[in-house]
Amino acid sequence: MRFSPVILSLILCALPAAARAQEQIKIQLAPTVGQYAREEISFQLPREQGNPCDPAQIAVDGEFTTPSGQKLLLPAFNWEGAQPAAGRAGEAATWKLRFSPVEIGSYILRVRVSRHGQPAQQAGIAAFDCIASNRTAFVRRSGRYFKLSTGEGFLPVGANRCWGEPGALDPYLQDMKALSDAGANCLRIWLAPWWLPIEKGPGVYDPAVAARLDRIVEQAEALGLRLVVCIEQHGNLQEAGSEIALWRLHPYNAVNGGPCAAPAEFFTKPEALGLFRNRLRYLVARWGYSSSVMAWELFNEVEFADYGPGDFDAHRGEVLAWHREMARCLRECDPWHHLVATSSDIDLQRRLLDEEALDMIQLHLYDRQDVATRLAEKCAELTRLVEAPLLVGEFGRKDENAGPALVTDGVVAAAMGGIGVGALPWLQDVTAPSACYARLGAARLFLEGIRWEEGQFEPMPVSIVRQTGAPAHGIGLKGRKQMLAVAWPGPGAREGEELTLRIGGAHGRFTCEVWDLERGKTLRNSILTATADALDLDMVAVVGPVGFKIEQIQR
């Protein structure tokens, strides 16, 4: 539905006189905005004593009526530049709403203001149109898979580049471009206290830090990268003597003016719960508009925080309750329904998933030996246990940096073992992470053409024969129209060595694409005939893993 100027004028005039009498503010916005683009709406309200970021003192919201008649409520945020000027009560303060329209047509906006918990009053009204654009849609949950809100499937393939050098944003933005140019589509970032400390004091947000995150989100939008935004991490709740021990700097610590005498009180103290709810409201208000935000991750590896007397299991109920409350807060204030995640205790996540507090399971896996095999096994196990999207949020080799070969192996093993599971290697501590980026793009080229949700894939046994008799292993999947397999030649493999992958129980003729998964290119296309109830794929091996896409053309 799109309103003509005449009809819109009639709608505005038809408002009750009391509502029209309250129209005091001048609202600045673009009259036309593209679908999924940012409509940035600005207006001013009198500056008041107290904290403008505390909705208990002043809550400003935008109510958007969509073309279909749905009403969406979005929190506004108090705007300060990177170098805010001191203001006095009575002066004008700038507020903003950042809205991304999903429906094409005409929207009506009503700005509502509530002070000190009183009923909200309408302060202004405006309208704008949404037109078609080429902007990307939001990531959603579809059964056990991720998809875009426009219906296309989405397989996250990217990396943990959770922070950059403090005070040096441009190199990080360049690193994001290198990741995208290589073919990755996902990036996990942390709002770490040494990198993006949004909340500099209890309930007080740093405008300079927020401006840096603005640029990161805008860069992600320009590059087509999806962001998993991790809000808290275990080290923030660790006291002196622990591995990371950043509790001394936490804004909720009593020594910094916060309400908590110990880290465990972060999950239980009413004042701390209120502060974190306000932080979530601010995150949604400022960056929730962006379809590049794939998920809000409430906590990284919550089981490794310090809990004082008793370990994590002794406080599991409190941590569960905290996640329920914060997920509920996000559901209420985020009109775009971004995915909600946490990490990494699987039992905790499964419980929250069953209660619909989470939208996905996030796995972190590190091993000393065969990371790819362990990933494939764990993803296959979780796929059998949960009917929800899985994401390998971190993987790597214990006590050793992830190298290019491990990146390829892990991404491919996670996808094949878990029937379409995305994976993000831990590349934060790698000396030259960009050397691994091409491997992400190469793996994605093989995986992205697979219609995981439609294929109805199930595990399929495969056997691999090397002429030398040396051990090798592989993973196979069989779907309605397609078979997939990956073979790892194993230790001591040499370029040019002959290798055969055998699929039992096959009948008829097949097309077969053979892929070099480390380089992301097709090695050979051929037509093969199964003999003796088996399909043998004879080929010359590369040193790394080899992928097969097989389709039957005749029975």
TAKA-V391924 format. One record per backbone hydrogen bond with DSSP energy under -1.0 kcal/mol. NH is the residue of the N-H (numbers start at 1). CO is the residue of the C=O. Records with the same first field share a line. If there is no record, write none. Layout:
BEGIN
NH = CO, CO
END
This chain:
BEGIN
8 = 4
9 = 5
10 = 6
11 = 7
12 = 8
13 = 9
14 = 10
15 = 12
20 = 16
21 = 17
23 = 20
24 = 22, 123
25 = 123
28 = 42
33 = 129
35 = 131
36 = 101
37 = 34
39 = 99
41 = 97
42 = 28
43 = 95
45 = 93
47 = 91
54 = 51
57 = 54
58 = 54
59 = 114
61 = 112
62 = 74
63 = 110
64 = 72
65 = 108
66 = 70
69 = 66
72 = 64
74 = 62
76 = 60
77 = 96
79 = 94
90 = 47
91 = 88
93 = 45
95 = 43
96 = 77
97 = 41
99 = 39
105 = 130
106 = 1
107 = 128
108 = 65
109 = 126
110 = 63
111 = 124
112 = 61
113 = 121
114 = 59
116 = 57
118 = 115
121 = 113
123 = 111
126 = 109
128 = 107
129 = 31
130 = 105
131 = 33
140 = 147
142 = 145
145 = 142
147 = 140
148 = 152
149 = 138
151 = 148
154 = 146
158 = 423
159 = 186
160 = 425
161 = 188
168 = 165
173 = 169
174 = 170
175 = 171
176 = 172
177 = 173
178 = 174
179 = 175
180 = 176
181 = 177
182 = 178
183 = 180
184 = 179
185 = 157
187 = 226
188 = 159
189 = 228
190 = 162
191 = 230
192 = 190
195 = 192
196 = 192
198 = 196
200 = 204
201 = 204
204 = 201
206 = 198
210 = 206
211 = 207
212 = 208
213 = 209
214 = 210
215 = 211
216 = 212
217 = 213
218 = 214
219 = 215
220 = 216
221 = 217
222 = 218
223 = 219
224 = 220
225 = 220
226 = 185
227 = 292
228 = 187
229 = 295
230 = 189
231 = 297
234 = 300
236 = 233
237 = 234
238 = 235
242 = 239
246 = 235
247 = 238
249 = 246
250 = 247
253 = 250
254 = 260
256 = 253
257 = 254
258 = 253
260 = 252
265 = 262
266 = 263
267 = 264
269 = 265
273 = 269
274 = 270
275 = 271
276 = 272
277 = 273
278 = 274
279 = 275
280 = 276
281 = 277
282 = 278
283 = 279
284 = 280
285 = 281
286 = 282
287 = 283
288 = 284
290 = 287
293 = 290
294 = 227
295 = 227
296 = 339
297 = 229
298 = 341
300 = 232
302 = 343
304 = 301
305 = 302
306 = 237
315 = 312
319 = 315
320 = 316
321 = 317
322 = 318
323 = 319
324 = 320
325 = 321
326 = 322
327 = 323
328 = 324
329 = 325
330 = 326
331 = 327
332 = 328
333 = 329
334 = 330
337 = 334
339 = 294
341 = 296
343 = 299
349 = 345
350 = 346
351 = 347
352 = 348
353 = 349
354 = 350
355 = 351
356 = 353
357 = 352
358 = 352
359 = 340
361 = 389
363 = 391
365 = 394
367 = 396
371 = 369
374 = 370
375 = 371
376 = 372
377 = 373
378 = 374
379 = 375
380 = 376
381 = 377
382 = 378
383 = 379
384 = 380
385 = 381
386 = 382
391 = 361
392 = 422
393 = 363, 391
394 = 363
396 = 365
398 = 367
400 = 397
407 = 403
408 = 404
409 = 405
410 = 406
411 = 407
412 = 408
413 = 409
414 = 410
415 = 411
416 = 412
417 = 413
418 = 414
420 = 415
423 = 156
424 = 392
426 = 395
427 = 160, 425
435 = 432
436 = 433
440 = 436
441 = 437
442 = 438
443 = 439
444 = 440
445 = 441
446 = 442
447 = 443
448 = 444
450 = 447
452 = 450
455 = 451
458 = 478
460 = 476
463 = 502
465 = 500
467 = 498
469 = 466
473 = 488
475 = 486
477 = 484
478 = 458
479 = 482
480 = 455
483 = 550
484 = 477
485 = 548
486 = 475
487 = 546
488 = 473
493 = 490
496 = 541
497 = 494
499 = 539
500 = 465
501 = 537
502 = 463
503 = 535
505 = 533
509 = 554
510 = 528
511 = 551
512 = 526
513 = 549
514 = 524
515 = 547
516 = 521
517 = 545
520 = 516
521 = 516
523 = 514
524 = 514
526 = 512
528 = 510
530 = 508
531 = 534
534 = 531
535 = 503
537 = 501
539 = 499
541 = 497
546 = 487
547 = 515
548 = 485
549 = 513
550 = 483
551 = 511
553 = 509
554 = 509
END
